[in-house]
């Protein structure tokens, strides 16, 4: 059974556009500006 925490992180990091928004806010501004956020793609699950 997934906890609410697990569900939040699964939802956030499964979709690149959601992950980008979260990570962009967590990074220092200079680093966030250096990343091409449109290039994010999900990795295949193992």
C-alpha distance matrix in Angstrom:
0.0 3.8 6.5 9.7 11.4 9.4 10.0 13.5 14.3 13.2 15.3 18.1 18.6 18.1 21.3 24.4 25.9 23.1 22.9 26.7 26.9 24.6 26.2 29.7 29.4 28.3 31.2 34.8 36.8 39.0 36.2 34.4 37.7 38.2 35.1 35.4 32.2 33.0 32.7 28.9 27.2 23.6 23.5 22.5 19.2 20.0
3.8 0.0 3.8 6.6 7.8 5.7 6.4 9.8 10.6 9.8 11.9 14.5 15.2 15.1 18.2 21.2 22.6 19.5 19.3 23.1 23.2 20.9 22.5 26.0 25.6 24.6 27.5 31.1 33.1 35.4 32.6 30.7 34.1 34.6 31.6 32.0 28.8 29.7 29.6 25.8 24.3 21.0 21.2 20.7 17.6 18.9
6.5 3.8 0.0 3.8 5.2 5.1 6.4 8.7 10.1 10.6 12.3 14.2 15.5 16.2 19.0 21.7 22.7 19.3 19.1 22.7 22.4 19.7 21.5 24.9 24.0 22.9 26.1 29.5 31.6 34.1 31.6 29.7 33.2 34.1 31.3 32.0 28.8 30.1 30.2 26.5 25.5 22.4 22.9 23.0 20.1 21.5
9.7 6.6 3.8 0.0 3.8 5.5 5.1 6.2 8.8 9.9 10.5 12.1 14.3 15.2 17.4 20.1 20.5 16.9 17.2 20.6 19.7 17.2 19.5 22.6 21.4 20.8 24.2 27.6 29.4 32.1 29.8 27.7 31.0 32.3 29.6 30.2 26.8 28.2 28.8 25.1 24.5 21.8 22.9 23.4 21.1 23.0
11.4 7.8 5.2 3.8 0.0 3.8 5.5 5.2 6.4 8.6 10.0 10.6 12.2 14.0 16.3 18.5 19.1 15.5 15.0 18.4 17.8 14.8 16.7 19.9 18.9 17.7 21.0 24.4 26.5 29.1 26.7 24.8 28.3 29.4 26.8 27.8 24.6 26.4 26.7 23.0 22.7 20.1 21.0 21.9 19.6 21.4
9.4 5.7 5.1 5.5 3.8 0.0 3.8 5.5 5.3 6.0 8.5 9.8 10.6 11.6 14.6 17.0 18.3 15.1 14.4 18.1 18.1 15.5 17.0 20.5 20.1 18.9 21.8 25.4 27.5 29.7 27.0 25.2 28.6 29.3 26.4 27.1 23.9 25.3 25.2 21.5 20.6 17.6 18.2 18.6 16.1 17.8
10.0 6.4 6.4 5.1 5.5 3.8 0.0 3.8 5.6 5.1 6.0 8.4 10.1 10.4 12.8 15.8 16.6 13.4 13.6 17.3 17.1 15.0 17.2 20.3 20.0 19.6 22.6 26.2 27.8 30.2 27.6 25.3 28.5 29.4 26.4 26.6 23.2 24.2 24.5 20.9 19.9 17.0 18.2 18.6 16.5 18.8
13.5 9.8 8.7 6.2 5.2 5.5 3.8 0.0 3.8 5.5 5.3 6.0 8.5 10.0 11.7 14.1 14.4 10.8 11.1 14.5 13.8 11.6 14.0 17.0 16.4 16.1 19.3 22.8 24.3 26.9 24.5 22.1 25.3 26.5 23.7 24.1 20.7 22.1 22.7 19.2 18.8 16.5 18.2 19.4 17.7 20.3
14.3 10.6 10.1 8.8 6.4 5.3 5.6 3.8 0.0 3.8 5.4 5.0 5.9 8.0 10.4 12.2 13.4 10.1 9.1 12.8 12.9 10.4 11.9 15.3 15.3 14.5 17.3 21.0 22.7 24.9 22.2 20.1 23.4 24.2 21.3 21.9 18.7 20.2 20.4 16.7 16.3 13.9 15.2 16.6 15.0 17.4
13.2 9.8 10.6 9.9 8.6 6.0 5.1 5.5 3.8 0.0 3.8 5.6 5.5 5.7 8.7 11.4 13.1 10.4 9.9 13.7 14.4 12.7 14.1 17.4 18.0 17.5 19.9 23.7 25.1 27.1 24.2 22.0 25.1 25.5 22.3 22.3 19.1 20.0 19.9 16.1 14.9 12.0 13.2 13.9 12.2 14.9
15.3 11.9 12.3 10.5 10.0 8.5 6.0 5.3 5.4 3.8 0.0 3.8 5.8 5.5 7.0 10.1 10.8 7.9 8.8 12.4 12.5 11.5 13.7 16.4 16.9 17.2 19.7 23.4 24.4 26.6 24.0 21.3 24.1 25.0 21.7 21.4 17.9 18.5 19.1 15.6 14.6 12.3 14.4 15.5 14.5 17.6
18.1 14.5 14.2 12.1 10.6 9.8 8.4 6.0 5.0 5.6 3.8 0.0 3.8 5.8 6.4 8.2 8.6 5.2 5.4 9.0 9.1 7.7 9.9 12.6 13.2 13.5 16.0 19.6 20.6 22.8 20.3 17.6 20.5 21.5 18.4 18.4 14.9 16.1 16.8 13.3 13.3 11.6 14.0 15.9 15.4 18.5
18.6 15.2 15.5 14.3 12.2 10.6 10.1 8.5 5.9 5.5 5.8 3.8 0.0 3.8 5.5 6.6 8.7 6.6 4.8 8.5 10.1 8.8 9.5 12.6 14.0 13.7 15.6 19.3 20.4 22.1 19.1 16.9 19.8 20.1 16.8 16.8 13.6 14.8 14.7 10.9 10.5 8.4 10.5 12.6 12.3 15.3
18.1 15.1 16.2 15.2 14.0 11.6 10.4 10.0 8.0 5.7 5.5 5.8 3.8 0.0 3.8 6.5 9.0 7.8 7.4 10.7 12.5 12.0 12.9 15.6 17.3 17.4 19.0 22.7 23.5 25.0 22.0 19.6 22.2 22.3 18.7 18.1 14.9 15.1 14.8 11.2 9.6 6.8 9.0 10.4 10.2 13.7
21.3 18.2 19.0 17.4 16.3 14.6 12.8 11.7 10.4 8.7 7.0 6.4 5.5 3.8 0.0 3.8 5.6 5.5 6.3 8.6 10.4 11.1 12.2 14.1 16.1 17.0 18.4 21.8 22.1 23.6 20.9 18.1 20.2 20.6 16.9 15.8 12.3 12.1 12.6 9.3 8.2 7.0 10.3 12.2 13.0 16.6
24.4 21.2 21.7 20.1 18.5 17.0 15.8 14.1 12.2 11.4 10.1 8.2 6.6 6.5 3.8 0.0 3.8 5.4 5.0 5.9 8.6 9.9 10.2 11.6 14.2 15.2 15.9 19.2 19.2 20.3 17.6 14.8 16.7 16.9 13.2 12.0 8.6 8.6 9.0 5.8 5.9 6.3 9.9 12.7 14.2 17.6
25.9 22.6 22.7 20.5 19.1 18.3 16.6 14.4 13.4 13.1 10.8 8.6 8.7 9.0 5.6 3.8 0.0 3.8 5.5 5.2 6.4 8.9 10.1 10.5 12.8 14.6 15.6 18.6 18.1 19.7 17.5 14.2 15.7 16.7 13.4 12.0 8.3 8.3 10.2 8.0 9.1 10.0 13.7 16.4 17.8 21.3
23.1 19.5 19.3 16.9 15.5 15.1 13.4 10.8 10.1 10.4 7.9 5.2 6.6 7.8 5.5 5.4 3.8 0.0 3.8 5.5 5.4 6.5 8.8 10.1 11.4 12.9 14.8 18.1 18.1 20.2 18.0 14.8 17.0 18.2 15.1 14.6 10.8 11.7 13.3 10.5 11.4 11.2 14.5 17.0 17.6 21.1
22.9 19.3 19.1 17.2 15.0 14.4 13.6 11.1 9.1 9.9 8.8 5.4 4.8 7.4 6.3 5.0 5.5 3.8 0.0 3.8 5.5 5.2 6.0 8.3 10.1 10.7 12.2 15.8 16.3 18.1 15.5 12.7 15.4 16.2 13.0 13.1 9.7 11.4 12.1 8.9 10.1 9.8 12.6 15.5 16.1 19.2
26.7 23.1 22.7 20.6 18.4 18.1 17.3 14.5 12.8 13.7 12.4 9.0 8.5 10.7 8.6 5.9 5.2 5.5 3.8 0.0 3.8 5.5 5.2 5.7 8.5 9.9 10.5 13.6 13.5 15.1 12.7 9.6 11.9 12.9 9.8 9.8 6.4 8.7 10.0 7.7 10.2 11.2 14.2 17.5 18.7 21.7
26.9 23.2 22.4 19.7 17.8 18.1 17.1 13.8 12.9 14.4 12.5 9.1 10.1 12.5 10.4 8.6 6.4 5.4 5.5 3.8 0.0 3.8 5.7 5.3 6.5 8.9 10.5 13.3 12.9 15.4 13.7 10.2 12.4 14.4 12.0 12.3 9.0 11.2 13.3 11.3 13.6 14.5 17.5 20.6 21.5 24.6
24.6 20.9 19.7 17.2 14.8 15.5 15.0 11.6 10.4 12.7 11.5 7.7 8.8 12.0 11.1 9.9 8.9 6.5 5.2 5.5 3.8 0.0 3.8 5.5 5.5 6.6 9.1 12.4 13.1 15.7 13.8 10.9 13.9 15.7 13.4 14.5 11.4 14.1 15.5 12.9 14.9 14.9 17.5 20.5 20.7 23.5
26.2 22.5 21.5 19.5 16.7 17.0 17.2 14.0 11.9 14.1 13.7 9.9 9.5 12.9 12.2 10.2 10.1 8.8 6.0 5.2 5.7 3.8 0.0 3.8 5.4 5.0 6.3 9.9 11.0 13.1 10.6 8.2 11.7 12.8 10.6 12.4 9.9 13.2 13.9 11.4 13.9 14.2 16.3 19.7 20.2 22.7
29.7 26.0 24.9 22.6 19.9 20.5 20.3 17.0 15.3 17.4 16.4 12.6 12.6 15.6 14.1 11.6 10.5 10.1 8.3 5.7 5.3 5.5 3.8 0.0 3.8 5.5 5.5 8.2 8.1 10.4 8.7 5.5 8.5 10.5 8.9 10.8 8.6 12.1 13.5 12.0 15.1 16.3 18.7 22.2 23.2 25.8
29.4 25.6 24.0 21.4 18.9 20.1 20.0 16.4 15.3 18.0 16.9 13.2 14.0 17.3 16.1 14.2 12.8 11.4 10.1 8.5 6.5 5.5 5.4 3.8 0.0 3.8 5.7 8.0 8.3 11.6 10.6 7.9 10.9 13.4 12.4 14.4 12.3 15.6 17.2 15.6 18.4 19.2 21.5 24.9 25.4 28.0
28.3 24.6 22.9 20.8 17.7 18.9 19.6 16.1 14.5 17.5 17.2 13.5 13.7 17.4 17.0 15.2 14.6 12.9 10.7 9.9 8.9 6.6 5.0 5.5 3.8 0.0 3.8 6.8 8.9 11.7 10.1 8.6 12.2 13.9 13.0 15.6 13.8 17.3 18.2 16.2 18.8 19.1 20.9 24.2 24.4 26.6
31.2 27.5 26.1 24.2 21.0 21.8 22.6 19.3 17.3 19.9 19.7 16.0 15.6 19.0 18.4 15.9 15.6 14.8 12.2 10.5 10.5 9.1 6.3 5.5 5.7 3.8 0.0 3.8 6.2 8.2 6.4 5.8 9.4 10.6 10.4 13.6 12.6 16.4 17.0 15.5 18.6 19.4 21.0 24.6 25.2 27.2
34.8 31.1 29.5 27.6 24.4 25.4 26.2 22.8 21.0 23.7 23.4 19.6 19.3 22.7 21.8 19.2 18.6 18.1 15.8 13.6 13.3 12.4 9.9 8.2 8.0 6.8 3.8 0.0 3.8 5.7 5.5 6.2 8.7 10.2 11.3 14.8 14.6 18.4 19.0 18.2 21.5 22.8 24.3 27.9 28.7 30.6
36.8 33.1 31.6 29.4 26.5 27.5 27.8 24.3 22.7 25.1 24.4 20.6 20.4 23.5 22.1 19.2 18.1 18.1 16.3 13.5 12.9 13.1 11.0 8.1 8.3 8.9 6.2 3.8 0.0 3.8 5.5 5.0 6.1 8.7 10.3 13.3 13.4 17.0 18.2 18.0 21.6 23.3 25.3 29.0 30.1 32.3
39.0 35.4 34.1 32.1 29.1 29.7 30.2 26.9 24.9 27.1 26.6 22.8 22.1 25.0 23.6 20.3 19.7 20.2 18.1 15.1 15.4 15.7 13.1 10.4 11.6 11.7 8.2 5.7 3.8 0.0 3.8 5.6 5.3 6.4 9.2 12.5 13.6 17.1 17.7 18.1 21.7 23.8 25.4 29.2 30.6 32.6
36.2 32.6 31.6 29.8 26.7 27.0 27.6 24.5 22.2 24.2 24.0 20.3 19.1 22.0 20.9 17.6 17.5 18.0 15.5 12.7 13.7 13.8 10.6 8.7 10.6 10.1 6.4 5.5 5.5 3.8 0.0 3.8 5.4 5.1 6.7 10.4 11.4 15.0 15.1 15.0 18.6 20.5 21.9 25.6 27.0 28.9
34.4 30.7 29.7 27.7 24.8 25.2 25.3 22.1 20.1 22.0 21.3 17.6 16.9 19.6 18.1 14.8 14.2 14.8 12.7 9.6 10.2 10.9 8.2 5.5 7.9 8.6 5.8 6.2 5.0 5.6 3.8 0.0 3.8 5.5 5.6 8.7 8.7 12.4 13.3 13.0 16.7 18.6 20.6 24.3 25.8 28.1
37.7 34.1 33.2 31.0 28.3 28.6 28.5 25.3 23.4 25.1 24.1 20.5 19.8 22.2 20.2 16.7 15.7 17.0 15.4 11.9 12.4 13.9 11.7 8.5 10.9 12.2 9.4 8.7 6.1 5.3 5.4 3.8 0.0 3.8 5.6 8.0 9.1 12.2 13.4 14.2 18.0 20.5 22.6 26.4 28.2 30.6
38.2 34.6 34.1 32.3 29.4 29.3 29.4 26.5 24.2 25.5 25.0 21.5 20.1 22.3 20.6 16.9 16.7 18.2 16.2 12.9 14.4 15.7 12.8 10.5 13.4 13.9 10.6 10.2 8.7 6.4 5.1 5.5 3.8 0.0 3.8 6.7 9.0 11.9 12.1 13.3 16.9 19.6 21.2 25.0 27.0 29.1
35.1 31.6 31.3 29.6 26.8 26.4 26.4 23.7 21.3 22.3 21.7 18.4 16.8 18.7 16.9 13.2 13.4 15.1 13.0 9.8 12.0 13.4 10.6 8.9 12.4 13.0 10.4 11.3 10.3 9.2 6.7 5.6 5.6 3.8 0.0 3.8 5.7 8.7 8.6 9.5 13.2 15.8 17.6 21.3 23.5 25.7
35.4 32.0 32.0 30.2 27.8 27.1 26.6 24.1 21.9 22.3 21.4 18.4 16.8 18.1 15.8 12.0 12.0 14.6 13.1 9.8 12.3 14.5 12.4 10.8 14.4 15.6 13.6 14.8 13.3 12.5 10.4 8.7 8.0 6.7 3.8 0.0 3.8 5.5 5.7 7.7 11.3 14.6 16.7 20.3 22.8 25.3
32.2 28.8 28.8 26.8 24.6 23.9 23.2 20.7 18.7 19.1 17.9 14.9 13.6 14.9 12.3 8.6 8.3 10.8 9.7 6.4 9.0 11.4 9.9 8.6 12.3 13.8 12.6 14.6 13.4 13.6 11.4 8.7 9.1 9.0 5.7 3.8 0.0 3.8 5.4 5.8 9.5 12.4 15.1 18.6 20.8 23.7
33.0 29.7 30.1 28.2 26.4 25.3 24.2 22.1 20.2 20.0 18.5 16.1 14.8 15.1 12.1 8.6 8.3 11.7 11.4 8.7 11.2 14.1 13.2 12.1 15.6 17.3 16.4 18.4 17.0 17.1 15.0 12.4 12.2 11.9 8.7 5.5 3.8 0.0 3.8 5.6 8.4 11.8 14.7 17.9 20.6 23.6
32.7 29.6 30.2 28.8 26.7 25.2 24.5 22.7 20.4 19.9 19.1 16.8 14.7 14.8 12.6 9.0 10.2 13.3 12.1 10.0 13.3 15.5 13.9 13.5 17.2 18.2 17.0 19.0 18.2 17.7 15.1 13.3 13.4 12.1 8.6 5.7 5.4 3.8 0.0 3.8 6.4 10.1 12.3 15.5 18.5 21.2
28.9 25.8 26.5 25.1 23.0 21.5 20.9 19.2 16.7 16.1 15.6 13.3 10.9 11.2 9.3 5.8 8.0 10.5 8.9 7.7 11.3 12.9 11.4 12.0 15.6 16.2 15.5 18.2 18.0 18.1 15.0 13.0 14.2 13.3 9.5 7.7 5.8 5.6 3.8 0.0 3.8 6.9 9.4 12.9 15.4 18.3
27.2 24.3 25.5 24.5 22.7 20.6 19.9 18.8 16.3 14.9 14.6 13.3 10.5 9.6 8.2 5.9 9.1 11.4 10.1 10.2 13.6 14.9 13.9 15.1 18.4 18.8 18.6 21.5 21.6 21.7 18.6 16.7 18.0 16.9 13.2 11.3 9.5 8.4 6.4 3.8 0.0 3.8 6.5 9.5 12.3 15.4
23.6 21.0 22.4 21.8 20.1 17.6 17.0 16.5 13.9 12.0 12.3 11.6 8.4 6.8 7.0 6.3 10.0 11.2 9.8 11.2 14.5 14.9 14.2 16.3 19.2 19.1 19.4 22.8 23.3 23.8 20.5 18.6 20.5 19.6 15.8 14.6 12.4 11.8 10.1 6.9 3.8 0.0 3.8 6.6 8.8 12.1
23.5 21.2 22.9 22.9 21.0 18.2 18.2 18.2 15.2 13.2 14.4 14.0 10.5 9.0 10.3 9.9 13.7 14.5 12.6 14.2 17.5 17.5 16.3 18.7 21.5 20.9 21.0 24.3 25.3 25.4 21.9 20.6 22.6 21.2 17.6 16.7 15.1 14.7 12.3 9.4 6.5 3.8 0.0 3.8 6.3 8.9
22.5 20.7 23.0 23.4 21.9 18.6 18.6 19.4 16.6 13.9 15.5 15.9 12.6 10.4 12.2 12.7 16.4 17.0 15.5 17.5 20.6 20.5 19.7 22.2 24.9 24.2 24.6 27.9 29.0 29.2 25.6 24.3 26.4 25.0 21.3 20.3 18.6 17.9 15.5 12.9 9.5 6.6 3.8 0.0 3.8 6.4
19.2 17.6 20.1 21.1 19.6 16.1 16.5 17.7 15.0 12.2 14.5 15.4 12.3 10.2 13.0 14.2 17.8 17.6 16.1 18.7 21.5 20.7 20.2 23.2 25.4 24.4 25.2 28.7 30.1 30.6 27.0 25.8 28.2 27.0 23.5 22.8 20.8 20.6 18.5 15.4 12.3 8.8 6.3 3.8 0.0 3.8
20.0 18.9 21.5 23.0 21.4 17.8 18.8 20.3 17.4 14.9 17.6 18.5 15.3 13.7 16.6 17.6 21.3 21.1 19.2 21.7 24.6 23.5 22.7 25.8 28.0 26.6 27.2 30.6 32.3 32.6 28.9 28.1 30.6 29.1 25.7 25.3 23.7 23.6 21.2 18.3 15.4 12.1 8.9 6.4 3.8 0.0
